[in-house]
Amino acid sequence: MSKVEDFLTIAEEQEIVAAIGLAEKNTSGEIRVHIEKETSVAAIDRAMEVFRNLTMENTQERNGVIIYVAVKSHQFAIYGDKGINEKVADTFWDSTKDAMASQFKDGNFKQGLIDGILKAGEQLKAHFPYQNDDTNELSNEISKG
């Protein structure tokens, strides 16, 4: 599988967007998923670049999280902004990535993304609980490059 269009069905994309909404329901944190064909740099470096391109650092509490996938390159990364990184354990992103990789190895890309989204959402909820004046600062739609 090398095309972004073939990575997920429209129905699977809708389920992922719904998972983002569910994960963000109880937190002021923001989660985005970005999928592109390939990367020529390390996935984490590209994730950070996409994070900046999507202006995700502009959240009020710097608590945005991006899940980045390069389909043809068979790479993915999770990057959290300064606010969330200061709160979670050093091993959190690795354990989240491991849970996703387990699903990805079996070809369960949708479920791997949902598992990562929900796990990130749990940490965001714990450290950045929903407040009455919270607004959805970033789109929940999957971005593609």
Sequence and secondary structure as in RCSB ss.txt:
>XXXX:A:sequence
MSKVEDFLTIAEEQEIVAAIGLAEKNTSGEIRVHIEKETSVAAIDRAMEVFRNLTMENTQERNGVIIYVAVKSHQ
FAIYGDKGINEKVADTFWDSTKDAMASQFKDGNFKQGLIDGILKAGEQLKAHFPYQNDDTNELSNEISKG
>XXXX:A:secstr
   HHHHS HHHHHHHHHHHHHHHTTBS EEEEEEES  SS HHHHHHHHHHHTTGGGSTTS EEEEEEETTTTE
EEEEE HHHHTTS TTHHHHHHHHHHHHHHTT HHHHHHHHHHHHHHHHHHHSB  TT    S  S EE 
